[in-house]
Amino acid sequence: MSSKVFISWSSEDPRVREIAEFFQAWSKCIFGDRIDFFYSEDIMPGVDSRDEIENEISAAQFAFFFLSQRTSKASWVVFEAGCLNNLLKNGNGYFLLTDISVQDFHRLCPPLSKYQASQINSAGDVEKIVKRMCEKLGISGGDRLHIVAETKQAYPELADFLKEVPDRVQLLPDRYTGLLPYGDNIDCSNNFKMPRIFSEFKKELFMVGINLNYLLNLRADQTNFVKMINVLVDNPEKRVNLCICDIWETHIRYTYDKVVAGYANTEIEGLAEVFQDKESCLYINTFIKKVAGNKYDQITGQLTIKKIETLVDTFWFVDADAINETGVMMLAPMTGLSGYDRGVFFADQKNRGSIFNHYYELCKNSFNRHSKPVWPNFS
């Protein structure tokens, strides 16, 4: 009699389903009729209550949970893991990670951090799982040796498939850090924290955001802006381009205010003082002259700020280079529970050039052709 093996994944990342289905076929070649796979969607139509689904799932003898950076904390996967808690405790459940480290998986999904996880792109990890399944299935002696040998021989085919999947499915950038306090605690990268960003980039920094409030609202905080100006003063070869939304335009301002639950006016007032109030000590010309001193004219050739009549948030591009492919980017769309918390994604130009170049060209063309100058204003 075959042992029932349940497979779990989240539809939030279409790559994961492809990987899970290929792994099913690959495993059947290894174990033959000893195992029989099923998924959530295989449960009888009409079974829609969580209690009934839990009863169906808990009939499994084994379970595989396929997780990527984007799905590592998916609520449905966490629910299905809860249904199989006893199976996991007995060592019959396996979390297979596609593009995320075990450490990051445990950090992003605390409810599952007590369980061990394995990398599907590690031949050693997959072999260990096969050996554990042999033990649980009571397979020993020559049969066990044959299965282990078959695993080693067949793994390159699985490895090749894993390399092909990202090329066939267009997604967001490849590294996802979960919901984080934007501008304060963006981890997984040394490049994307202010004010450190200004020391890290080598040649060009291009930042796009609704208002880049953490940088440009000098009434709230001057630390980041001062650091940026000082770095430019000390490094004449560096360039910074900033693109913000025209939040002074009525419709954009209204929409943004709804997005951030009514806090837009406070931010806009701070920016208005920087860009419009010539009597204020925080007026951008006055402030830069104070920080840069006799290097003010130099800064006018290094720093450009423009505004665009659309609502877009947030891209940072660091050292984009079409020839050497040294660029890295951050995408932090305002999709969190508030305007402060959001998902954060990373991609590099060398390994994910199609995605990096698509976003970079889109933002750069908008900056060059469809935006209006904010600074330098030479007034």
Secondary structure, 3 states (H helix, E strand, C coil): CCEEEEEECCCCCHHHHHHHHHHHHHHHHHHHHHEEEEEHHHCCCCCCCHHHHHHHHCCCCEEEEEECCCCCCCHHHHHHHHHCHHHHHCCCEEEEECCCCHHHHHHHCHHHCCCCEEECCCHHHHHHHHHHHHHHHCCCHHHHHHHHHHHHHHHHHHHHHHHHHHHHCCCCCCEEEEEEECCCCCCCCCCCCCCCHHHHCCCEEEEEECCCHHHHCCCCCCHHHHHHHHHHHHCCCCEEEEEEECCCCHHHHHHHHHHCCCCHHHHHHHHHHHHCCCCCCCCHHHHHHHHHHHHHHHHHCCEEEEEECCCCCCEEEECCCCCCCCCEEEECCCCCCCCCEEEEEEEECCCCHHHHHHHHHHHHHHHHHCEEEEECCCC
